[in-house]
Amino acid sequence: MLNIILIKLKRAGNSKEFSLKSVDFTANILTDKTALFLGSNLTYGLSSLGESFVDYLWQKDGLIGIKDVENNTFLTHQDSFQKGDSYIARFQKDLKFYDPEVLVIEISNKDLDENIALGDISDKHYDTQTIIGALEYLISQTELLWRCPIIVYLNYKNDAKKHAQLAEKVLQLEQKKRISVIDFSSDKAISSQPTRREFRDIWLPQFENELKEVLKNG
């Protein structure tokens, strides 16, 4: 298993030419703004030497990105490796003490891979054992605590049918709630385990544009 991980990390897209040092800082609307990133492997940058799009946003734009990540954990309210490592549990325990100007939520691939129920959109009672219920809970709590813009993103490529069902629900939620959605799953230039190059050249511009838009609109 260790050898497989090392081979993946040695991919050409992770070479030094695509490291954080390959981008220059330019002050803009994102500079010194604070964004909280709640996520798992992608937000951390597990397949890209720990350098994800969050780090490139800091290097290039001066965005203060707070990574709250635990690799291979659930968005839904259930433990993976230890008690309290899910998104919901982390949010309830620690994150309410922050005061971000934007919240970015990664939809964890683990939930779909483990066949966690997708769930339904609800007005009041959020089933945090389901993906949509957990997402709605986080959105509702963010509205109460911070009243800040929310960006939700996904990059699920393991099962086209599951992704389509999830994307449909998330887009419905986008119409109901004050959130923005970025779906990297349909971009063939992006792998299921993005490299530094992918984060720098594809993810970074999209997140820059989306973050600027939501901050501009409040």
Secondary structure, DSSP 4 states (H G I P E B T S, - for coil): -HHHHHHHHTSGGGSGGGSGGGS-----TTTT-EEEEEESHHHHTTTTTT--HHHHHHHHH--EEEEEE-TT--SSSS-SSSTT-SHHHHHHHTGGG---SEEEEE--HHHHHTT-------SS---TTSHHHHHHHHHHHHHHHT---EEEEE---S-HHHHHHHHHHHHHHHHHTTEEEEE-TT-TTS-SS--HHHIIIIIHHHHHHHHHHHHHH-
